[in-house]
Amino acid sequence: MQTAHVVAAACLTMSSVALAEQTSVNGTPRHEESESLLQEIIVTASRREERLRDTPSAITAITGANLETMGVQSFRDYASLVPGLSQRDTGAPGLGTIILRGMNTGGQQTTNTTAYYVDDTVFTASGFLSQGALVTPEPELAEIDRIEVLKGPQGTLYGASSLGGLIRIVTKKPDASEAYGNVRTEFTTMSGGEEGYMIRGSLNAPIVRDKLAIQAAGYKRSLPGFADNVATGTEDANSSDLYGGRVVVRATPTDDLTIDVSGLIQNIENDGYSYESLVPGTQRPLYGDYKYDHYRNFGSSLKYRLANATLTWAGLDAGSLIASASYAEYDVNTRSDATSTYVPVAQARAPVVLGTAIPANTGALANPSPSMDKFTADVRFVSNRMGPVEFMGGVFYTQEDSVYDIDILLQDRATGANLPSPLDLLYHTQTTSDYEELAGYGNLTYFITDRLDIQGGIRYARNEQRASIRGPNALYAYVSLPKLEFPFEDSQSTYLATVRWRPSDSISTYLRAASGYRPGGPQTNSNPPPGAPLLIDPDTVWNYEAGVKGTFLDGALSTNFSVYHIDWKKIQLNALDASGVLLQTNGGDAEVDGVELELIAQPISGLTLTANAGYTDARIVSVLPGVSTATGARVGDNLPLTPEYTVAFTADQRISLTNDMTGLLGATLRYQSDMPNNYAASTTAAQRTLASITTVDLRGGVEFDRYTIQLRAQNLLNEHAYLSVANNVATVIQPRSITLAFSAGF
């Protein structure tokens, strides 16, 4: 704790990660050192273009160029740069649960509390049984203009499942005025592991000058493995391949009309997981660092697909009309060793149900596979300022189909072959969730003076769900069970109110109150006991927040500060009744208090210092007895996998070497305090808390003409630490890596 206080205090003397890498020319970054970076960032989080400094809410904006400079390659890499953002990391790219401001309920959570958008395309499943919290998209940086992380519920503008906030990927757009492109290669070596590489190309080309352009990017990234599977003798078993691309066409037939049509694909192939087996009940390695013992080399495969068309018409005197239609889908197949959990079940049930015993040396393969396809349409009108008033109104529609298959297969551990039928299939279930929503939303800002304004917003949404469990040919421990279907419909209103005061051109302050919700659904227990809820209500949050944003010292120092309190009601949780029947219910309440600080300082020419600090206290304030029995949660427990303190520093110095050559030096320090791994009563004391993590990255390079060469060292001190622990297996952070990168613009 003393370390946390020292690092947090140091933040007050330094400077943030809303650092903007300004525009680029012919694919090569252009740096402007004298301007205030925070002041100049333009964000669209409020569904209209605004300077980040003027937006009355907590937002962190990070550009794709800066992420690449810092060597960010994964969601965890950039999450650790953002106050209040974390992840339930499951050990492979593309998987995991996004957590904002502590809003998560532990390993049993399967639906989202943080929404994920790519431009106007919703990539978040909303259905009560959608299992959408199991995936985390990993966009390639060539496709990104910036990432906007919106803190606190975004229910009025973005709808369901944004209890903690929203991550919005803003992609690059074509330029019809000139042709340019970029190629980049990277070569990486991992301490104690293997080598990896990345190759990528992007091109912007006018088709009709100033009227029509196309932009395309494609890439292949091979991430080196470093974890060894001692059971199979495979070294570096967790390597991954990510590949895909994006194409977007922009047409501007008139000055007032813009049409964007885009498509994106990404495939991820994970050969294994960054696991480490532990001595049962402890956090001591069982076989040594970065070693685990799956009886086969299990992995996962993920496919992400996205298509969007957006029309923006600014030809009305009163404002702009924006219409967007999107299609998004993901298809995920995961495989893991579940022997310790399910083989004892099979050994007990097979003699009773099938009249035969399970052979010795049997292993269990768990094969959970969520998938979703989602169509979304949004039409909104964004007004210009009309005297003392500006407003926005829109209509939103989405229809999604989610399927979650789980198979537990019994296999011969030595060969990996399935046991003879019917011993091979222990469990087979299919959960479906068809979700349809129609919503209307609007907000209005009234300017009392040019420096003082108030805003109110409301969204009304109605959804219909058709859910099922078990699916066709369902098996539960060798017993066939019928498919069950559940209809459900619900409506919910969310609200927003802000007061913004700008005492000067360089300072903006605000007060904000906002609500959000996560859709409810049907009770899926086939025979609920008397008094059990038949419908699960939405869980809701109210977020109360105050913030200050400003630039000082003639733009040499920029600040972004917020303090907040969240009330989370009717949390959707599992519970056990007195007879031991597992139920879903609205099982408790939680509160979150937090402080977030971002600073940027440019004390001398060419030097940029940034700092982030976050404090999050997320705790349970009430819980039903049955929930405590099922989950181990108790009043006063902190919500899992949210560190109390997080800090990130960066320092980047540009040094003029010659008229044509610039040297680049930089460093990143990340720190997170210890955090609860799970609820206190659900795990051993030794696995209850995960230790703090401190990592250091260094980077250096040169720019000349259109070329950049960079050498990066990530996790320079080779910190060994755990991100989560379950079933005596830890997810471990990546060891030290050295990367040489070369890029060329043309």
N, C-alpha and C positions, 0 to 999 in steps of 0.2 A: 504493500500500500504506500510505503514511503516513496518508492520509485514513481508511482503514479502521481503523487503530489508534486514531486520535483519536475517531472515532465510537463504536467499541466501548468505549473507556474511558469515554466520556460516559454510556453505558448504565448503568454501575455507580453513577452518581450520580443517575440519574433513576428512571423507573419503567416494564405489559404490556398485551398486547392480548387477554388473556382477559377484557376489560372487559365486564361484564354490564349492559345497559340493563334495569333491573328490570321489574316487571310493568307493565301498562297498565290504564287505566280508560276505558271507552267509546272505545277506540281511541286514546287520548292517553297518552303515556308518563308514568309516575310515577317521580320521581327521589328516591332516598333517599341522602343524602350521607354519613351518619355510619357506615354499615355497611361492613364489609370486602367488597369485590366478589368477590374470588377465593374467599373462604370460602363465600359464599352461592350460587355457581353449582352447580346440580344437573345432572349429566350421566348418560347411560345407556350410555356406551361399554362398560362391563363387563357389559352386559345386565341390570343392576339399577341402581336409582337410588342414586347416591352423590354426596356433595359432591366437586367437582373436586379440592379439596385432599387428600381422602382416597384418591383413586384411585391405585394404585401403578403408574403408567405416565405417559409424557409425552403430555399432551393440551392442545391449544389450543382454547378455546371462544369463539366470536364470535357475538353475537346479531344477528338480522336488523335490529333497531332501530339498533344501532350501525353496522352496515354502511351503512345508508341515511343516517344522519347524516354519515358520512364520505364519502358520494358514491360508494360502491363499485357498479360496474355490470357488472363482468366477473370471470371467474375470476382473471385476472392481478392485478386490483386487490386481491382479498383474499389471494391467494397471497403477495403482497409484504408482507403484515402478519404472516405466520406463519413462524417460524424453520424452516428445512429444507424449505419447500415452494416448488416452482417449476413451470415448464411449458415444453414445446416448443411455442411459440406459432406457429401457422401463418397468422396474419393475419386471422382472422374469428371471430366469436362461435360457440361450439358445437364448434369444432374444436381439436385439439391433444392433446398427451400430458402427463398429470399425472406429476410427479416428486416423490417424497418421500425425503428423506435421500440424495439423489444416485443413487437406484436407477433408472438407465436406461442403455441401451447405444447411444444415438445414433439417427440417422435410419432405420436398418434395423429398429428395434424396432417390432413391430406388435401385440404382446399386452401386457396390463397388468401393471405392477408395483405399482400403487396401486389399491386397490378403492374403489368409489363406491357408497354406499347412500343411499336416501331412506327414512327410518325403517327398517323391516325389509325393504324391497324392494331386491334386488341389481340395480344398474344396470351391472355390470361383466361383460363377456363373459369366459369362462374357457377356451374351447377353444383348442388349440394353434395353429389357423389362423384364429382368429376376427377378427383385425384390429381388436380393440376399443380399442387404444391410440390410435386416430386421432380419437376424439371426446371432448369435455369438456362435460358438461351445464352449462347456465347457468340455474339456477332464479331465478325472480322473488322479490324480497325480501318481498313481501306474503305469500308462502306459508311463510316460514321463521320458526321460533322461534329457532333457532341453528344454527350449523355447528360440528360437533365434528371436529377434525383429530387423529386417533390416530397417533402416531409409532411407528415400528418395526413388525415383523410382527405381524399379528393372526390368525395361522393357527388358533389353538385355538377362538376364538369366531366368527370370520368366514370362515375357510376359505381357498380358493385365491386367488392373485394379489394378496395384500396384503403383498408382500415389504418394501416401504418403509413401509407403513402404510395407513390407510383414511380417507376423507373421508365423514362421515355427516351428511346433511341431516336435521335434526329439524324437522318441520313443525308449524304451529300446529294446535291442537285446538279443537273447538267447546265453548262454555260454555252450559249449559242454564239458567243462573240469570238471564241478562239479555240483552237485544238491544242491539247496538252495531255500528258500522261506521266506515269511513274512506274518504275519497276523496283522491286525490293527483294533482297535475299537475306536470310539469317542462318547462321550455323551455331548450334548450341551444344555444349558438353556439360554433363551433369556429374557432380561429385558422387562417386560410388555407383554411377549409372552409365547410361549409354549416350549416344549423340543424337541430335535432332536437327531439323532444318525447317525453313519456311521459304516459299517462293510465291511471289504475288505480282500481278500486273493490273494497272488500271488505265483507262483511256477515256478522255472527253473529246467528242468530235461534233462540230456543227454539221447539220445536214442541210438546212437552209439558214444562212447567216442571220443571226438575231431573231430567228423565228422558230427553229426546230433543232434540237440537239439530242445526242445520245451519250450516255455514260455507262461504262461497263467495268467490272472488276472481277477477277478470279484469283483463287489462291489454293495452296495446299500447305498445311502445317503438320509436321510430324513432331510430336512432343516426346522427348526421351523418357524411358522408364527408369525407375530407381528402386522399386520395391521387389523383393525376391519372394517367390513362392517356394518355400522349403519342402512342401509336400510333393511337388512335381519336379523339383530341382531346377526350376526356370528362374534365371536371373532377369532383373529389369522387366518384370512381368506386366507392369502397368503402363506401357507405352500407348499412345493415342494418335490417331490420324484425324485431322479436321480438314475438310475441303468443301468448296462451294463457290458461289458467285452471285452477283447481282447485276441487273440491267435496268436502267431507268431512261425513259424518253420524256423530254419536256417540250411542249409546244406552246408558243405564245403568239397565236394568230393575230391578236391585237394587243395594245398596251394594257388593256384592262382584263384580259383573259389568259389564264395559265392552266394548262392541262398536264398533269404528271401521271404516267403509267409505269409501274415498276413491278419487278419480280425478283424474288430472293430464294435461294436454296442453300441449305447447309446439311452436310452429313458428318456425323461423328462416329468413329469406330474406336472403342476403348477395349484394349486387350485385357485389362485388369483394373485394379483399384490401388490407391495409395494407402494401403492398410499396414498395420503392425499388430501382430497377435500379442496379447498381454497375459501375464500370469493371472489366473482367475481372481477377481475381486481386487486387483491392484492396478497401478499404472506402470508396472515394470515389464519391459519386453520379455516375451517368453523365449524367443529364439535369437534376439538381438535386434538392433535398430533396422527398420525398413524391411522386416521379414514377417511373413504370415503363412498360413498353412491351409489354404483351400485344396481339396483333394483333386480338383481339376483347375485349369486356367480359365476361370470364368471372366466374362466381360460384359459389354453392353454396346448397343448400336442405337443411334438416334437420327431421325430425319426431320428437318424443319423446312416448311414450305410457306411462302407468303406471296400474295399478289395484291396490288392496290391500284386504284385509279382515283385521282383527286382533281376536282375542277374548282378553280378560284376565279370568281368574277368580281372585279372591283369597279365595275362600270356604273354603279348606282351612286347618286350624290350622297345618300344616307350612310353608305358603308359597303361591305363586301359580303357576297354569298359564297359559301364553301360547301361543296358536296363531295363526299368520300364513300367509296365502296371497297371492301377488303375481303380477302379470303385467307385464312391462316390454318395450318394444320401441323401437328407433330405426331410422330409414330416412334415409340420408344420400346425397346426390348432389352431388359436387364436380366442378368443371370448371376447368381451368387450361391455360396455354400451355406446351406441351412441344416446341416447334419445334426448339430447339437439341439436344435429346436424340434425337428420333425421326425427324426428316426425313432426317438423314444415313443412318440405317439403311434407310429406305425408298428413298433414292436408290441405295444399294448393292444392295438385294434385289429391287426391282421389275424391273429389266432381266433378272436371272437367273431369277426365278420366274415373272414374268408376261410377259416379253418386251417390255416397254415402259418408257419413262422417266417419272419423276415431273416434272410441269410445274414451271416456274419459279414463284416467289411462292407456294409451298405452305407451309402451316402445319399444326401438329399439335395437336389437342385431346386432352388426357388427361382421362378421365372415370372415376375410381375411385369406387365407390359401395358402402360397407359397410352392412349391415343386420343386425339381430338381433331375435329375439323369445325371451323367456325366462320360464319359469314356475318359481316358487320356493315351497316350503312349509317351514315351520320350526315345530316344536313343542318347547317346553322347560318345565321345571319349575325355578322359582327359590325356594329354601328361605328361610324365616326363620332367624334365628340359633337354634340348638339347643344351649344350653350353650356349649361351646368350638368349635362347628362350624357352618359354613354351606356350602351347595353349590348347584350348578346342573348340570343335565343335559338334553340335547336331541338331537333327530334332525332332520337337514336333507336336503332333496331339491331338486335343480334339473334342469331340462331346457331346453336352449337350442339354437336353430337359427340359425346365422350364414351369411350369403352375402356374398361380396365379388366384385363384378363390376368388371372393368377393360376399357375400350375405348379404343384409340388411333385416332382418326379423322383422316384427312388432309383438309384443306380449302383452298379458295382464300382467301388471306389478305385479299384486298380485299373479297370479298362474304360470307365465312363459310359459303358453300355447300360441301357435301361434294364431293370429287372423284368422278367417275363410278366406278361399281362395275366391277371389283373393286379399284380403286386406293384407294378410300375407307377400307377397314378394314384397318389394319396389324396390330393385335393385338386379340384378344378372348379373355378368360379369365374363368372363374368358379371361385372357390374356395369350397367349402362346409365347414362344421364343425358337426356334430351332437354335442353334448356332454351327457352325463347323469351325474349324481353323486349318490351317497347317502353320508351321513356321520353319525357319532355323535360327540358331544362332551360333555365334562363338566369341571368343576373343583371343587375343595374347598379351603376356607380353614379352617385350624386356629388358634384364638386361644390362644397360649401364655399370654399375659396380655391384658388389655384394651388394652394399648399395643403388644404384640408379636405378630405373626401371620405364618404362612407359608401360601403357596398353591401348589397344583399343578394343572395342567390338561393335558388330552390331547384330541386329535381324530384320528379315523381316517376317512379318506375313500377311496372307490373310485369311479373314473370309467371310463366307456366312451365312446369317440369313433369317429365314422364320418366320415372326411374325404375330400374329393376335390379334385383340381386340374384345371385346364383347362376342364372343363365341356363342355356340348354345343356343337358347331360352333366349337371353339377354333381360333384362328389365332395363330401366332407368326411375325411377319415374313412374312406371306402364306402360310405353310405350315400346312396342317391337321394337327392332332395329336389323338390320341384322349384321351378322358376317363380319368383314373386314380383309383381308389378305394383307401383305406387304412383298415382297421380298427385300433383301438388300445385297450388297456385298461391301467390302472395303479392303484396304491394308494399312499397316503402317510399318514404320521403326523406330527403336529406337536405341540409341547410348550410348556408355560409353567411357570415357577417364579418366585415372588416372595417376598421377605422384606420386611415393612413394620414400621417402628418409629416410634411416635408419642411422642416424649419429653415432649410437653405437648399440651394441647388445641389449640394454634395451630400446631404444627409436625408435619409428616409426612415421613419419609424412607423410601426404598425401594431395593432391589436387584432387578433383573428380568433374566431370561434367557428369550428366546422365539424360536421358530423359525417359518419360513414357507416356502411353496413356490409355484411356478408350474407348472401341469401340463405334462408332456411330450407327445410325439406321434410320428407316423410320419415317417420320412425320405421326403420327397416327390420326390426326384430319381428319374426313371423308370429310369435305368440307372446306379446308383451304382458307382463303381470298387471293385475288391477292397479289403477292409479298411475301407470306409466304414461308419459306423454305420447300421443299419437302423431303429433306434428312438432317439429323442432323450429322454434322461432329464429329469425335472423339475429345474429349478435351485432351489437351497435357500439359505436364509439362517439364521444365528443372530445375534441381537441381544443384546448385553450392556450393561446400562444401570444407572446410579445416579442418583437424583434426590432433591431436597429441595423441599418446598412449605411455605409458612408465611405467617402474618400477624404483624405486629409493630406497635409503637407504637400499641397499642389499636385496631388495624385500619386505621391510616392508611397502612400499607405492606404489600403482598402480594408474594410471590415464587414463582416456579416455575422451577426450575433442573434441568437434566439433562445428563449426559455419557454418551456411548455409543461402542461399537465394534461393527461389523457385519462378519461374514464371509459373502461371497456365493460359492457354489460352483457349478460346472458351468453357467456362464452360457450361455444359448441364443443362439448367434451364427451368422452366415453364415461359410463358409470356402471356399477354393479348394484343390483337391488339386493334385498335381504336374502333371497334364495340363490344368489350367485348368477343371475341372468344378466348378460351384457346388453346395455342399452345405450342409445344416443340421447343426449339431453342438453338443455341449456344449464350448465352445471356450475357456474361461478362468475365472479367479477374480478377485475384486475384494475390497477392504477399504474400509470407510468409518469414519472417526473424526469425532466431532462434539461440539459443545457448544451447548446452547440455553438461553437465559435470557429470562424474561418478568417484568416488574415493573409494579406499579400503585402509585401514590402519590396520596394525597389530603391534601396538606399544609395546606390551608385550606378553609374551607367553600366549596363550589361549584366547586372546581378539582380536576380529575382529570388526572394525568400518567401516561402509559403508555410503555413502551419494550420492544422486542424486540431480541434479538441472536442471531444464529446463525453458527456456524462449521462448515463441512463440508469434509472432505478425503476425496474419493471417488476411488480410483485402482485401476488394474489391477495385479495382482501376479503373474499368470501368464496366458499366452495361447499357443494353438497357432500354429505357423507359417502354416498355411493361413488362419487367422482374420486374422492380420496382413496377409496378401496381399489378402484380400477387403475388409477394413474399414479398414486403416491403423492399427489399434490396436497399441500397443507396451507392454511392461512399463514401469510408471511413469507412463503417460498418465493424466491425470485424466478421469473420466467426463464426457461433454459436458453443457453447459447447466446446470451447477450452480455458482453463485458460491461462492467460499470464505467470504466474509463477507456477511451481510445484517443490516440494522438498520432498524427503523421506530420513530419517536416519534410520539405524539399528545399534544396538550394541549387540554383543553376546559374552558371557564369559563362557569358560569352566574351571571348578574348580575340581582339583583332590581331591576327598574325601577319598578314600582308594585305595589300589592297584587295586581293581576290580570295583570301582564305581567312576563315574564322574558326577559332578553337572553341570547343564545347566541353564544359566540366559540370558534373551534377552529382547529387546524392539524395537519397530518400531514407528517412528513418521512420519506421512504423512501430507502434507500441499498442498492445491491448492488455488490460489487466486480466487477472484470473476471472473465470466465469463459471456459472453452474452448468454442469453437463446434463442434468435432468433434475426432476423433483427429488427432494431429500429422501423420501421414504421409498423411492423406486429403485435405488441402486445402493451399492456398498459405499461406506464412508470414503474409501480410498478412490472411488471413481466418481464421487459427487461433484468435485471441482476440478476444472482444467486450469493448469498453470498459465501465468502470463506469457506473452510472446513478444519478443523484440527482434526486429530484423533490420538490416542495413543493406542498401543497394548503392553501388557506385557506377558512374557512367562517364565516358569521355569520348570525344570524337572531333572531327573537322568537317567543315562545309567549304566547298570550293566550286565555283560556277554552279552547275546543277546537281552536284554530287554530294553525298553525305556518307561518311564512314563513322561507325560508332562501335565501341567496345563496352559491354555492360557486365557487371557482376551483381547477381541477385542473391539475397540471403548470404552476403559476403562472409559472415561469421559462422555459417553453417549451423544455425539454430535448429535444434530438434524439438518439436513441440506437437501437441495433439489439438485437433480441431473439434473432434467429437469422439465419444466412446459408446459402443453398444455391443452387448453380448461378448464382452472381453476382447473386442477388436477395436483398435483406434484408427481414425483417419489422421494421417501425419502430414505436416507441411512439407513442401518441396525442399530438398537440400540445396546447397550452393550450386549455382549454374553460371557459366561464362558464355556470353553470346557475342559474336561478331556480326554486325549488320552493315549492309551496303545498299544504298538507294540512289537512283538516278532519275531526274526529271527530264522531260523532253517536250 
